[in-house]
Structure formats: structure tokens, C-alpha cells
Amino acid sequence: MNWLTDTKLPVGRTARAVIDWLQDHAAPLFDALSVALQALIDATLWVLQSPPPLLVIATFAALAYALQRSWKIAVLVVAGFLFILNQGYWEETTESLTLVIAACVVCMGIGVPIGIAAAHRPRLYAVIQPVLDLMQTLPAFVYLIPAIVFFGIGMVPGLIATVIFVLPAPIRLTHLGVASTPDTLREAAQAFGATKNQLLWKVELPFATPQIMAGLNQTIMLSLSMVVVAALVGADGLGVPVVRALNTVNTALGFESGFVIVVVAIILDRMLRRGGSK
């Protein structure tokens, strides 16, 4: 079997060569991207941390009621955030929410248009499908290496790694929703003289809205699952106490921070879940 190991395919060397080339030739692009993402993060942090916590909690409760039309969901949101305040994790929670919100803005802003284009062009989806499979199956820790190389340490590389890991979800679900629009609806709209843009905005997107909202929900949940991974590259948030608890074998700290992450996940899931109580 020596002949097989002696002819090792240069996977690692090729990846390193690509990253080195990008580092040498695309540095201005990465710098501009870093500035833009840092501005988004700073703005979101300011919105969540500047007002009093109780005002932020009331805003989330009002948003939950507006989305679900259920006072029970609003009470659940208030109770969850009050528990977080009681445990002393408000600042870390707002930092993690900032990462989640920023990831949602980037992923939905990129994923929905790509999903629409892929639904209209089956060959395009056939090309990007293996890439999406690779993005979802490659261990998330691998994304941290080029993120550190291109963006250094902090929230931005954590956001980049999160976006790469999460982006396939809105692309796939948007593609599924638009592509599954019944042909009868399209034919009826075309019979009444609908243009391609009208067909998209008035037929396909309304029909695909449940799938797109499911993609948003998945984006939020997957982004929240990356908070611990993002903490390894210096991103603030709830992942920091989890990593600290792991390094010091601190059971109490680990369960506290881990349970707070679960509470945040429940709050966001109930707020955005479709088919809430009316």
C-alpha cells in the first residue's frame, strides 16, 4: 500500500495555496468587508445594549405578540429574559443576539436571492448543490482557520464562520418554496398578463413565504448553535463562559451558561414559529 500513500493528493497544499493567494491579492476586499460587518455588529450592539434591559425585554415581548398574536408567547419571552437577567448574563446574551441578528441579515440577504435564482435555473442549482453539501458537512471549526487569517480575532471572524455554516439553509428552503409553486398558479398569472417580476413578487414569493420563514428560523437556530465555536476566535457572547467553564472544569458555570443558551433558543423559536396561537 506504499504506492497509495506515496501519491497523496495535494488537498491541504492546494487549500493553503488558495488562501495564501487570496491573502496576497484580495486584502483590500477583506478589509472593506471587515469594516462593513463590524459596523453592522456595532450598530446592533448599540440598539440592544444602550436602552435599559427592561425596555429591550418589553420590545421583544411586543414583537412576539405582533408575530404570534399570543399573550402566552409574550409572557414566555418576558419570563425567559427575566431569568437571563437573574442569572447575570444580560450582556453576554445581547452579544450573542447581535451575532445571530447580523448572521440573519447577511444570510437572508444572500441566501434568498440565490435560492430564487436556483429555483428558476435548475442547472445553477445542480452546480451549487455540491457546494452547499460541503458547506454544511465540513466541520465548523475548519472555517475558523481562514476566518482568522483574513479577519483576525474578534466578532467579525466569528460572524464569517457562522455565515458560511448557516448560508445553505436559506438557499435550500427558498429554492424549495419557489420551485414548488404549482404550475397552475403560474399559468393563471401568465394568462392574466403577469410579467416575470409580477409572477415572482405576487405568486411565487407569497407561495414560498412559509418555506422562507422556515429558512429564517433555521438560520437563527444554526447561528445560535455557533456561539460556542465563535468564542474560540474571540467573539463575545454566551460562548465565552462555556469555553471558560470547559477550560476550568467549572460545572456550575457550564450549566448556567448552557441553560441560558437554551432559553434564548426557546425564546427565538417561539417568536418566529409559524402557526402560533391566534
NORNOR-V131820 format. One record per backbone hydrogen bond with DSSP energy under -1.0 kcal/mol. NH is the residue of the N-H (numbers start at 1). CO is the residue of the C=O. E is the energy in kcal/mol with one decimal. If there is no record, write none. Layout:
nh/co/e
NH/CO/E
NH/CO/E
This chain:
nh/co/e
5/1/-1.5
6/2/-2.5
11/9/-2.2
14/10/-2.0
15/11/-2.3
16/12/-2.4
17/13/-2.4
18/14/-2.4
19/15/-2.3
20/16/-2.6
21/17/-2.4
22/18/-2.5
23/19/-2.4
24/20/-1.8
25/21/-2.4
26/22/-2.5
30/26/-2.0
31/27/-2.4
32/28/-2.4
33/29/-2.4
34/30/-2.4
35/31/-2.2
36/32/-2.3
37/33/-2.6
38/34/-2.4
39/35/-2.1
40/36/-1.9
41/37/-2.5
42/38/-2.8
43/39/-2.3
44/40/-2.1
45/41/-2.6
46/42/-2.3
47/43/-2.0
48/44/-2.0
49/45/-2.6
50/46/-2.1
56/52/-1.8
57/53/-2.6
58/54/-2.3
59/55/-2.1
60/56/-2.4
61/57/-2.4
62/58/-2.4
63/59/-2.4
64/60/-2.5
65/61/-2.3
66/62/-2.4
67/63/-2.1
68/64/-2.5
69/65/-2.7
74/70/-1.6
75/71/-2.4
76/72/-2.3
77/73/-2.4
78/74/-2.2
79/75/-2.9
80/76/-2.5
81/77/-2.3
82/78/-2.4
83/79/-2.0
84/80/-1.8
85/81/-2.4
86/82/-2.4
87/83/-1.8
89/84/-2.0
93/89/-2.3
94/90/-2.5
95/91/-1.9
96/92/-2.2
97/93/-2.8
98/94/-2.0
99/95/-1.8
100/96/-2.4
101/97/-3.1
102/98/-2.7
103/99/-2.2
104/100/-2.3
105/101/-2.5
106/102/-2.3
107/103/-3.0
108/104/-2.7
109/105/-1.7
110/106/-1.7
111/107/-3.8
112/108/-1.6
114/110/-1.7
115/111/-2.8
116/112/-2.4
117/113/-2.5
118/114/-2.7
119/115/-1.9
120/116/-1.5
121/117/-1.2
125/121/-1.7
126/122/-2.2
127/123/-1.5
128/124/-2.4
129/125/-1.9
132/128/-2.5
133/129/-2.4
134/130/-2.3
135/131/-2.5
136/132/-1.8
137/133/-1.9
138/134/-2.3
142/139/-1.6
145/142/-1.0
147/143/-1.6
148/144/-2.3
149/145/-2.0
150/146/-2.7
151/147/-2.4
152/148/-1.9
154/233/-2.7
158/154/-1.1
159/155/-2.5
160/156/-2.7
161/157/-2.5
162/158/-1.9
163/159/-2.7
164/160/-2.3
165/161/-1.8
166/162/-2.3
167/163/-2.7
169/166/-1.9
171/167/-1.5
172/168/-2.8
173/169/-2.4
174/170/-2.1
175/171/-2.3
176/172/-2.4
177/173/-2.4
178/174/-2.6
179/175/-2.6
180/176/-1.5
181/178/-1.4
186/182/-1.6
187/183/-3.0
188/184/-2.2
189/185/-2.3
190/186/-2.6
191/187/-2.1
192/188/-1.2
193/190/-1.6
194/189/-2.2
199/195/-2.7
200/196/-2.0
201/197/-2.8
202/198/-2.6
203/199/-1.1
204/199/-2.5
205/200/-2.9
207/203/-1.8
208/204/-2.3
212/208/-2.5
213/209/-2.8
214/210/-1.9
215/211/-2.1
216/212/-2.0
217/213/-2.4
218/214/-2.6
219/215/-2.4
220/216/-2.3
221/217/-2.4
222/218/-2.8
223/219/-2.2
224/220/-2.3
225/221/-1.6
226/223/-1.1
227/224/-1.3
230/226/-3.0
231/227/-1.4
232/229/-1.2
233/230/-1.6
234/231/-1.4
235/230/-1.9
240/237/-1.3
242/238/-1.0
243/239/-2.5
244/240/-2.5
245/241/-2.6
246/242/-2.1
247/243/-2.4
248/244/-1.9
250/245/-2.2
254/250/-2.2
255/251/-2.5
256/252/-2.4
257/253/-2.5
258/254/-2.3
259/255/-2.4
260/256/-2.0
261/257/-2.0
262/258/-1.7
263/259/-2.3
264/260/-2.5
265/261/-2.3
266/262/-2.4
267/263/-2.5
268/264/-2.5
269/265/-2.3
270/266/-2.6
271/267/-2.0
272/268/-1.6
273/269/-1.2
